[in-house]
Amino acid sequence: MEKELLFHLLSSSKHLGKLVSSNFKNKFLDYEHPGNSPIRFLFDIILDFYLRYKKIIDRDHLTKYLETKAYTDIDKQQILLTFEQVGTVTPKHDFDFLCDLLRANYAKHILQQKLGNGVDLLSQNDVPKALRVIEDSVFSAKNVLEGKAVEGTIQESVRARASLYRDVKQGIIKPGLTSGFPTLDRLTGGMKGGELIVVMAGPREGKSTFLLNVDHHLQFLKGQNVFHVSAENPKVQFERRYDSLHSGLPYASLRDGTLSPQEEQIYKQALNTIAGSSGVLYVWDQPICTPQMILAKITELEPKYKFDVIVVDYLSLLRPDTVVDSGWQDVGNIAWHLREIARTLNIPVLVAAQIGRKASSSQKTSYDTTDVALSFMIIFHADTVMTMKVANPEVLNSGLGICEVNAKIVKCRDGSQGEFVIDASFDRMKMQERASFLATPAVTTP
């Protein structure tokens, strides 16, 4: 079973990402193999290499890896031999079944061991202590089966923490992805793997435009690969919006074919720079979409693209994988599944969500937690929540001029809360913090 598991891990980075985010521990292999076995060694090496480089280790890299580690010569030979044996395995079980089975075996191992201690205490008539041992065995086994506990002494993880810091400092493990909005990036530390980031606003207050600007920043300026789920705008409309943002030309002129000769030259130049950009922006126009469909599509594209972030426009238009009677529960299930995708793939998921029309029609200059309370099912699962509210709706309604958008971070699990102002030129799809806003953005190359 253990070799079958290693075969799956060496065959798909999806399985590796899923394992990393599932709290599956190497000690779950202890039921059959002690901690100094080549199975355990190879398991640890596969995961360590993936966490450092986000790749599946091959034989050449394994050989070089072993040269830098303090394994004995016999251990190195056994690890390489195990690697070869794993490559010839024909799996009889799928990946999820193996993980569950190994968890169950380890839980059984815990129960047998601790219940045996409890029986010994009962034979000694120490009933209170026997009950505590038995209760502890049930609790421990349940945590293993449900995969909820992340445990261990801080002394045991000292070396791991030092290694993690070194890898982050050297850039082996990348920090959070930037959004292009400095205050947001500073307060949150960027968009990190496994996180669900939600941007909430009322109708027509800039949700899609904000996501578009983040798309452009990551794909064109930073060379990242972005998977964009467009549940609201058709792909051709999204592309026109992107071209308007990138070129600085009015969206309506691109839509209606009314560019001047000079603007047409700017447009051609913009298209050429887009074609030569290094990052990938993959647009999936899927009006009827569930979180499971998103995961399946990314899995389908995995052999060709390695995505750094998933952007969803927007959550309220998605459908739950399992429909229940309550609409609020449906929304909560969608948010929960999106966060599970983030954790499984170990990449951030950025999603827009809508604040109710009643709150958006209020006279407040920015939203607060009371305004998003109706969407608590979304917020409960999110790691970071940012709200946006247009402060001068008369400019928004006219379709011309610069809109003042008040942005507020109302939740951040791994950072701070704060506020900043975004200036938005919606006719050109441009949003930037006020301190760095350019009224007439020009085409640039990465």
N, C-alpha and C positions, 0 to 999 in steps of 0.2 A: 504493500500500500504506500509506504514511504517513497519508494522509487517511482511509483506512478505519480505521486504528488510532485516530485522533482521534475519528472518529464513534462507535466503541465506547466510548471514554472519556467522551464527552459524553452517552452514552445510559444508562449504568449505573454507580452508585457501587460496585457489586460488582466491576466490572472495574478501577475506580480503586484500590480496596483491594487487589486481587490484584496489580496492577502495583507498588504501593508496597512490598508485602512480598516481591516477587520479585527485587529488585535489578536490575530492568530500567532501563537508564540512557538519558538523552537522547542520548548519543553513539552509540547503536546506530542512530540515524537519519542519522549522518554519511556513510554509504555513498552515499546519494543527495543529502543536503542538508548544506551546511556549517553551522557553529555559529551563523551570523548570519542564517539563513533564517527566514521567518515560520512555517514548520512547526515548527522547533525552538523559537522564541519561544512559540508557542501551546501546545506540549507542556509547556514549563516552567510557563507560567501556569496551565494546567489542574491540574497536580499541586500547585503552590504553594497555589492556592485551596482544593483539597481537603484538604491537610494542615492548613491554618489553620481551616477552617470545616466540614470533613467534608461538603461539598456539592459538587454539580456546578455549575460556573460557567455563567451565562447571559449574553446579550448586554449587558443593562443593567449587570450587575456587571463584565463584561469592560471596558466603556467606562469605568466609574469606576476600575477597576484601572489601566488604561493612563494615566489622568490623573495618577496618583501615581508613575509610573515614568519613568525617563530614556530612554525610547525616542525615536528621531527621529520627526518627523511622518510621514515616508514609511513607516517601520517600523510605526507605529500603524495607518496605512491598510491596509497589507498584512496585518497580523494580523487586523484586522476583516474584510477581504475573504476571508482564508483560513477564518475562523470561519463565514462565510456559505456558502462552498463546501463545507466539511465537512458542513454541515447538509443538503446536497442529495445526498450520497453514498449510493449503494446498495451496501452491502458484499457482496463476493463470497466473502469468507473469514471464518471465525469468529475470535474474539479470540485464543484460544490459538495458533491456526495463524499469525496475523500476528506475534505476539510471537516465536514460534520462528523464523519466516522472517527477521525483521529481525535477530535474534541471529545466525542462520546467515550472513546477508549481511555483517554486521560482522566475524564470525570469518573469513570468506573475505577480507575487506578487509585484516585484520591479517596473515593468512598471505601474501597476495600481496605486501604491502609489505615484511614482514620477510624473507620467503624471497628476495625480490629483492636485499635487502642481503646476505644470506648467499651468494647466487650471485656477487655482486661480490667478496666476500671470498675465495671459492674461486678466482676468476679471478686473484686476487692471491697465491694459494698460502698464504693465512693460514687454514689448516684448523682449528686450535683455536678461533679466534674465530668462524669461519663456523659451526662446530658449536654454539657457545654461542648464536649468534643464531637458528639453526634450532630448537634446543631451546626457547628462549624464545618463539618464535612459536607452537610447538605448545602450550606451557603456557598462553600468553595466550588462544589461540583456544579451548582446552578450557574455561578458566574462564568465558569468555563464553557458550559453549554450555550449560554446566551451571549457570550463574547463581550460582556460589558466592562469587565474589570481590566484596568491597566495597573499593574502592581509591581512591587519590588522596592527594596530599600534604596535610599538616595546614595548610600555608600557603594552599592553594586553598580550604579550607573555613572560613576564619576568619570571613568575613561570614555564612556560613550558620549557624555556631554562635552568633554574636552575635544573629542574627535569631531563632533557635530559643529562646535564653534569654529574649529580650524577649517572645516570644509566650507562653512558659510563665508568665512573671512577670505578664503582663497577662491571663492566663486564656484567651487565644485557643486555645492548646493546653492541654488539661486534664491535670493530674497524675493519678496512679493513683487508681482508685476505692477508697474506703474500705470495709472489711468490717464495721465496728462493733466490732472488737476492737482497742483502741488500740495494744497492743504489737505485734501482727501488722502493723498499718498503718505504725507507726513504723519497724520493722526492714526492711520490704520496700519502703517508699515507695508502698504501695498496689498494686492490681491494674492493670497497665498493658496497653495495646493490644499484641496479638501474643504475650502471655504465656500459658503453661499453668501453672496453679496447682493442685496436687494436695494434698488433705487425706486422710491415711491413718489408719485406726483399725481395731481388731478388730471382730468381730461385736457389735452392740448397744452400741457405745461412743460413739455420737453423731454419726456421719457425716452422716446425713440431717438431723438436728436442727441441726447446725452450718450446713449449706447453707440450711436454712429460715430461720435467723436472719439470714444474709447477704442472702438474698432480701428479707426484710422490711425490713432496714436500707436497702438500695439502692432498692427500689421505693417504700416508703411514706414513709420519713424523708428520702431524698435525691432522690426524684422521677425515678429512673433507670428505663429500660426493660430488663427482665430476661426472657430466654428460658430457661425451665426445662425440661429433659428429664427426665421422671419414668419411668425404666425399671424402678423398683422399686415405688413406691406408685401405686395407681390415683388418678386426678385427684380423685375425691370424697374419698378419704382424705387426700390432700395438702391439700385445701381445709379440711378439718376441723382438721388440724394447724396450718395458717396461722391459722384463726379462734381456736384455743386460744392460740397465741402472742400474737396481736394483742389479744385481750380479757383475757388473764390467767386465763381459766376452765379448769378441768380438762378435758383431752382426753376422758377416759372419760365425763364427764357430757354432753359434746356428742355423742359417739358413741352413747350409750345413751338420750339424751333425758331425762335426770334433773336438769336445771337447776332450781334454785329460782325462784320468781317474781322475786326480786330479780336473780338471775343472768341470767334471760331478758331483763330490761331492759338489763343490761350488754351482753348479746349483740347485741341490736337496735342499741344505740348503736355497737358495734364494727362491725357490718355497714354502717351508714350512713357511718362514716368511711372504711371500705375503698372503698365505692362512689364516694366523692368524692375519692379520692387521685389525684394527678397522674401518677405513674409507672405503667407497665404491667408486670404480671407475667403472662406468657403461659406457661401450663402445657401441655406436650405429653406426653400419656400415651401412650407408645409402647414396649410391652414388647419388641418385636423391632425393634432399631434399630442402624444402622451410622453411622459418622461421615459418610459421604456422604449418607445420608438426612437427617442434621441440617443439613448445608449446603444441601441441596435445599429443606428446609422453610423455612429462614430466607430463602432466595432467593424462595420463593413469597410470604412475608409482607412482603418488603421494601417493596412499594408502600404498605403500610399502616403498618408499624412500623419504626422505626430502633432496633435493640437496642444497648444499651451493654455488655452482658455475657451470656455463655452459661454456664449452670450445669447440670451433668450429674450425675445421681444414679442409678447410679454406674457407673464405668468397667468393672468386671468383668462387668456385665450387658449391656454392648454387644457387638455382633458385629463382627468385622473385615470390611472391604470385600472383601478377598481372603484366603481361608482357606488356611493352610499346615498342615503336619503338626504343628508344635510349638505347644503351647498358650502357651508363653512368648513365642514370636514373634508369635502372634496378639495378645496383650496389648500387646506393644511396638508393633505396627502400629496398634492403636487409639490409643495415646498419641501416636504420631507424627502420625497423621491429625488428631487433635484440635488438636495444636499448629499444624499447617498451616492449619486452619480459623481459629485465632486470628490467625495471621500474614496470611492472605488477607483477612480482614475487618477486621484491625487493631483487634480488641477482645479483652479477656481471656476465657479459658475457665477456669472453676473447676469441678473435677471431684473427686468422692470416689472412693477406692479402698480395698480391704480388705487388711489385714495378715492373714497366715495364722493359723489358730487355735492353732497350736503356740506362736507368739510371744505371742499375746494371753493365753494361759493361764500365762505366766511370772509370777514374783513381782516383776518389775521395777515401779517406780513410773512409768516413762515409757519410750517406745520410743527406740532409737537406730539408727544406721546398720546395725548388724548385724541388727536385726530386720526392716528393710525391704530387706535385700540380696536376698531371694528375689524381690522386685518390682523388680529393677534395671532391667528393660526399661521400666518406667513412669518411674522416677526419671531415667533417662538423658535422656528427652525433656522433662522438666518444668523450668520455670524456678524455681519455688519448691515445696518439699515441706514440709508441716507434718504432724506426727503427733499423735494424741490418745490418751491411755490413762486409763481410770477408775481412780482410786487407792483408792476404797472400793466394791468390787463388791457388798458386802452391801447397800448402799443402792440400788444399781442393780437388784439382784434383787428387792428389796422393792417397787420401783415408787413409793416415797414418799420425800420428803426431798430434800436437796440433795446431788448427786454432785460430787465433786472430780475434775476432769479436768485432767491435766497435759498441756499443749500444748508442743511443741518444734519449732522450725524447724530441720530437718536439712539443708536445701539452699536457697540463695538466690543466684541469679546476679547480682542487681542490688540487694543489700542486705546484711544481717547475719544471723547465726544467733543464736538466743536461746530462752528459755523463759518461760512465764507460766502462770498457773492460771486455769482457767475453772470457774465454778460453774454447774451445770446442774440445772434443775428439769424433768426429763423428763416429768412428769405434766402440765406446762403448756407444754412445748416451748420453754422459755426457757433461753438460754445467754448469759452475760456474764462478762467478766473479774471476778475477785474484788473488785477495788477499786471497781467500779461496779455490783455485782450488786444487783438489787432482788428481794426474795423474792416480792412480790405486785405485779407490773407492772400499771400502769393504762393505760387507753386514752388515747392522745394524738393530736393532730392534727399534720400536717406543718407 
